[in-house]
């Protein structure tokens, strides 16, 4: 069977000075959320440009919910590749 792998990397931008501490404290939950959101995408969705913005918004909303405060201002993808 043909297997595909998806790899992504992103940076969180925040104007809140507590973001580093809060993100470190909630890292496991944030990684789990990101894995769930990104892992649920189909190959066609990974290749659709509009998906990136949708995922960016889902991650931002989800992270802010986990952090219990609107700390995440923006998410920038540094990597988005299907192999």
Secondary structure as GFF3:
##gff-version 3
##sequence-region A 1 83
A	DSSP	beta_strand	6	13	.	.	.	ID=ss1
A	DSSP	alpha_helix	19	25	.	.	.	ID=ss2
A	DSSP	alpha_helix	27	39	.	.	.	ID=ss3
A	DSSP	alpha_helix	43	47	.	.	.	ID=ss4
A	DSSP	alpha_helix	49	67	.	.	.	ID=ss5
A	DSSP	beta_strand	74	82	.	.	.	ID=ss6
###
